[in-house]
């Protein structure tokens, strides 16, 4: 799982176009679901720019 590469003791933002149910469970266990941003460039081609402007 992609969550294996996350150090949950440090701040992080995870941008991805797909979140597996098991990965969501891991984020929930660490109370880190707010750190995940679902990216859909087909729906919003400027989404990464919009996110960069916010962070």
N, C-alpha and C positions, 0 to 999 in steps of 0.2 A: 504494500500500500504506500501511497505517496506520503502519508502521515509519518511513516518511519523516518523520513528525513527532516522532521521538524523538532527543534529543541523547544519544548513547551515552557522551559524556564526563562526564555528570552522573548522579547516582543517580536512579532512577525505579522505580515500580511500575506495571505495566500490568494493569488489570482489564478483561476482555472475555469475551463469551460465544461468541466464535468466533475461532479462530486459523487463518489460511490457511497452507498448506504453505510458500509463499514467505516469509511473515513469520517462520515458525519457523526457516527457513534463515538469515535475517538475524540473529535472536536468537542462533543458534548461532555465527555468524561473530563476533559480539561477546561471546561467552561470557556471554550475558545471559538465558538461558532461565529462571533462577531468579527473574527480575524479573516474569515473567508469571504471573498467577493466572487460571485458567479459572473463570468465574462461571456457575453454573447455578441460577437462582432457582426454577425449576420443581422441581428436585430438593431444594434447600435454600433456602426463602424467607428465612431469616435469615442467609444467607451474607455479605451486605455488612456487616451488623452484627457478625458474627463476625470478619470481616477487620478492620474498624475497631477492634475491641477489641484485636487483635494489633498493629496498626501504630500 
